Amino acid sequence: MPDALIPDHQPRLITQSGKFGGPTWSYRGATLLANSKETLWYLEGGPEDLPGFWRGVGNMSMLVRVLDAWLDHRTLPQGYVLPGG
């Protein structure tokens, strides 16, 4: 299968100064927002069935990993635990 058919999953910058003072990114239908120092990240508009609490996490790559795992495999990345599980 040609590589051209594989979707381009790259975060796209929406603004440098968003809701919490830092950059706002769009990724796979979700919005990733940061505080001004980019030390806390928030997920908005992610999959409705994504379990857990995804606000105040440490970096954007953590949210990207969670979104990829959930959207591609309906599981959380290794090392993450489903609530109640």
C-alpha positions as CSV (number, residue, x, y, z in Angstrom):
1,M,0.0,0.0,0.0
2,P,1.5,3.4,-0.9
3,D,2.6,5.7,1.9
4,A,0.5,8.5,0.4
5,L,-2.6,6.7,1.8
6,I,-1.3,7.0,5.4
7,P,-2.8,10.2,7.0
8,D,-0.5,13.0,8.0
9,H,-0.9,13.2,11.7
10,Q,1.0,16.3,12.6
11,P,0.0,18.9,15.2
12,R,-0.9,22.2,13.6
13,L,-0.4,25.5,15.4
14,I,-3.5,27.6,15.7
15,T,-2.2,30.5,17.7
16,Q,0.9,31.3,19.8
17,S,-1.2,32.9,22.6
18,G,-4.4,30.9,23.3
19,K,-6.9,30.4,26.1
20,F,-4.3,29.7,28.8
21,G,-1.6,32.1,27.6
22,G,0.4,29.6,25.6
23,P,0.2,28.0,22.2
24,T,-2.9,26.2,20.9
25,W,-2.6,23.3,18.5
26,S,-5.0,21.2,16.6
27,Y,-4.4,17.4,16.4
28,R,-6.7,14.7,15.0
29,G,-9.8,16.7,15.7
30,A,-8.8,17.7,19.2
31,T,-7.5,21.0,20.5
32,L,-4.3,21.0,22.6
33,L,-3.8,24.1,24.8
34,A,-0.8,25.1,26.9
35,N,-0.1,27.7,29.6
36,S,2.3,30.5,28.9
37,K,5.4,28.4,30.0
38,E,4.2,25.3,28.2
39,T,4.5,23.3,31.5
40,L,0.8,22.4,31.7
41,W,-1.3,21.1,28.8
42,Y,-5.0,20.6,28.3
43,L,-7.1,18.5,25.9
44,E,-10.4,19.9,24.6
45,G,-12.7,18.4,22.0
46,G,-11.0,15.0,22.1
47,P,-12.9,11.7,21.6
48,E,-16.0,11.6,23.8
49,D,-15.2,8.0,24.8
50,L,-11.6,8.7,25.8
51,P,-11.4,7.8,29.5
52,G,-9.6,9.8,32.1
53,F,-8.9,13.4,32.9
54,W,-6.6,15.1,30.4
55,R,-6.0,18.6,31.8
56,G,-2.8,19.8,33.4
57,V,-0.5,17.2,31.9
58,G,3.2,17.8,31.4
59,N,3.7,18.2,27.7
60,M,2.1,18.0,24.3
61,S,3.7,14.7,23.3
62,M,1.9,13.0,26.1
63,L,-1.4,14.1,24.7
64,V,-0.4,13.2,21.2
65,R,0.5,9.6,22.4
66,V,-2.8,9.3,24.2
67,L,-4.8,10.5,21.2
68,D,-3.0,8.3,18.8
69,A,-3.3,5.1,20.9
70,W,-7.0,5.8,21.6
71,L,-8.0,6.7,18.0
72,D,-5.9,3.9,16.4
73,H,-6.4,1.1,18.9
74,R,-9.0,2.1,21.5
75,T,-6.5,1.7,24.3
76,L,-4.2,3.9,26.2
77,P,-0.4,3.9,25.7
78,Q,1.7,1.4,27.7
79,G,2.1,2.7,31.2
80,Y,-1.3,4.4,31.3
81,V,-4.1,2.7,33.2
82,L,-7.8,2.9,32.4
83,P,-9.8,4.4,35.3
84,G,-11.2,1.7,37.5
85,G,-8.8,-0.8,35.9
